[in-house]
Amino acid sequence: MTEPSSKRAPDWPSVDAPRAMLEVHPRRTELYEELHSRPSPLVETPCAISHIAVQTSEEERAAENGHLAELCSRFSAPRPAEGASCFYQTFGSFELRWERHTEFSTYTFIRKVDGDPMQQPNALAQIPRDWLTKTPGRVTVALHLAFTRAAGELEAGDLERYFEGQSLRGGLVRQGTASLYGSFRLHSDGFGRALLQAPSLTPLQAGRLVQRVLEVETYRVMALLALPVAREMTPEVRSMERELARINQELTHAEQEADQHGLLDELSRLAARVERHRSDTTYRFAATNAYYELVQERLRELAEDKIPGLQPVHVFIERRLAPGIRTCNAVRDRLEGLSRRISQTSDLLRARVELSIQGQNRQLLSSMNQRSEVQLRLQQAVEGLSVVAITYYLMGLLGYVYEGLAWAGLPFGKKLVFAVAVPLVMLVVWRVIHGVKSRVQRGS
């Protein structure tokens, strides 16, 4: 009787075995950590938040770490790592969140307050003024955000004082658990202002909401950076379109080669102008559309509902932002269209020039054929004369032969011998010359 077989656990490799067996991509850890590199803040409410976005050059970006290190030295706080793209640090009564993006950097200051944040100093109150004024870059976005835990409807007088009498837009966000108010204008201190009211959000929920609101404000302004460029370029684009239309009109009547070459030179200069403008604006217009998509995405995430008597924030932004984006896209499309039309006109003009050159080549070949025929006739005439000349010289030589034979006493009549020899010699010479000519022609 055999013993029952027992199940045996497979011999699995140890946890460290794959690490020794598989080659790891050098940026694998960096790619994994990218999703966690910029977490949402934990926001204790009520609080005051000041958000600044600065557009920086390469030199200014290099100076940002030193600027942050100076602030850390003043508050005896840890410095940011060299080459870091984000830095989050608490400085006693306030928190700083610095993030570097593709073409701008953001400084977000968060300060917890007691009581109503609309009646408290903003988050920059405890920031050293001399340090703040030395911030590298040019400010594009500046916003003060008050986050209150007050329940119920806010007093109209408080809203009017906080927003300095500016007209308000607002809505219920985050499934109605919070209210958002904003004027979307610059106030007397050069900052925009926004207000969040949420009586029962956790610090993580409040942090995510604050992050979305700040991103909407930042990305909508960055999306509009291309609008002044598009407006300034519109007259230039219109001028280039008129010039292209003139060239196309003149092209239909340009029959002379000099006129065609002149139009081709003008078209080349126009193409250079268009390509210069395209190279100057391609990045800006592409970034505008990228920022606009981010604004739309963040507005959807806010899931805003209407507050009676106020225009919703997403409706206001869409109605005011979309025309500017369409203007930028229209200028971009007109530049692209100009480039394509210039290319088509250039191809057409080059085809006409090539046809003109081909006509000249045909005329040249025809004249060469005529010259070849003349040369052939001359060659044939020279060939006949050559036969006569060679025969003449050969008959002279034959005369010496005859005189030698006559001296030897052979009875030949000179006239008879020459009469018989001339046609024979001419025939032999012609056959020899004709044979040489045939061999040369076969060899070529």
Order of alpha helices (4+ residues) and beta strands (2+ residues): alpha-alpha-beta-alpha-beta-beta-beta-alpha-beta-alpha-beta-beta-beta-alpha-alpha-alpha-beta-alpha-alpha
